[in-house]
Amino acid sequence: QEQFVESGGGLVQPGGSLRLSCAVSGIFIRHVDIGWYRQAPGKERVLLARSSAGGAAGYEDSVKGRFTISRDNSKNTLYLQMSDLVIEDTGVYYCNRVILPLNPSWGQGTQVTVSS
C-alpha cells in the first residue's frame, strides 16, 4: 500500500522559508507524477506543485516563483522549498500522486502556519 509521510512544517513569520519533505513507500516515485497539496482552514485540498516522472515541474499561480518542488528518486522522497511565505500559505500540506486513484491514501500531512 502506498504511504506518504510528510514533515518539515512549522510556525514561520511572513517572508520566511520552510522546506517540506515527503517520504514515500509502496511506489517508486520515479515512475509517477507526484505533487504537493495544501488544505487551508475551511477549504478543500488543492494541488499546488507537481513534479512529473520526466522531471518537469508545474505550479499553481499563487505559489509560482516562491515554491520549488524537487524529488530525490534514490531516496523516494519529494521536497517542497517554500520562500516568501504569506499568511495565505497557512494550511496542512500533503504529498500524493497528481492523478489520484479512486480511494487515495493520504498521509497525516504537515502543518504550516504563517503568522506574525
N, C-alpha and C positions, 0 to 999 in steps of 0.2 A: 504494500500500500504506500502511496505517495505521502511523504511527510515534509512539512516546511517548518523550520524553527527560526523565527525572526529575533533579532537582537540589535542593540545599539541605540535604542530610543532614550529619551530623557527630557528634562526641562532645559530650555535654552531661551536666551533673550532674542528679541527681534534683531536680525542681522547676523545671527550666529550660524554655526555649522554643526552638522551631525553626519556620521557615516553609519548606515544601517547595513546589517549582514543577514543573509538568509541561507542557512544550511539545509540542503535538500537531500532527501533519501527516497529510495523507491523508484526513481527515474534518473537517467543520465541527462543533465540539463543541456549537454552539448547537442542533443538531438531535438530539442524543443524550443519554441519561442516562450519566453518567460518574462514576467514583469512584476512591478510593484504597484500595489493598490493602496488607496487610502480611504478610510471611513471616518469622516468628520462627524462630530456630535450631531445626532439627529438627521443624518444624511445617509444615502446609500453608498456602498463601496464603489469606488471608481478606479479605473486603470490610469495611472499617472505616467508610467515609464515602462517601456518594453524593450527587450533585447532578443533579437532573432537568433536562431541557431546559426545563421550565416554571419552574425556579428553586427548587423545593423541595429541602430537604436532609434527609438521614437519617443516623443514626449507630448503630454497634454500641454496645451498652450500656457496654462498658469505656472508651470514649472520649467518651461523651456528656458535654457540659459542659466538656470540656477541649480538644477539637479542633473546628476550624471549617473547613468546606470552602467554597471560593468559586471563581468562574470569571470570566475576562475573555474574553468571546466575541470581542471585537475583536482580541485577541491570540492567540486559540485556545489559551489557557493555563488550566490548572487549578492551584489552590493548596490547601495544607493548613496552616493555622496550628495548631501544637501547643503547648500550655502545660501546666504542672503535670506534666511528664513523669515517668514512673516507670520502674523497671528493666524492667518487663514490656512497655514500648513498644519495646524494642530489636528491631530486625529490618531487613529490606530493604523499602523502600516502593516500590510501583509504582502507576501510574495506568493505567486502561483502561476500556473500556465496562463498564457494570453488567451488561448481558446480553451475555455473551461469545459470539463466534462459535465454530464447531466447532474451528477451529485459530487461536486468538487470537495476535496479535503482541504480544510483551512487550518493553518497554524493558530497559535494564540495571539499572534501579532505583537507589535512593539509600539508602545505609546510614545508619541512625540507631542510635547506641549511647548508652544512658543508663547512666552509671556514675559512682560517686563515686571 
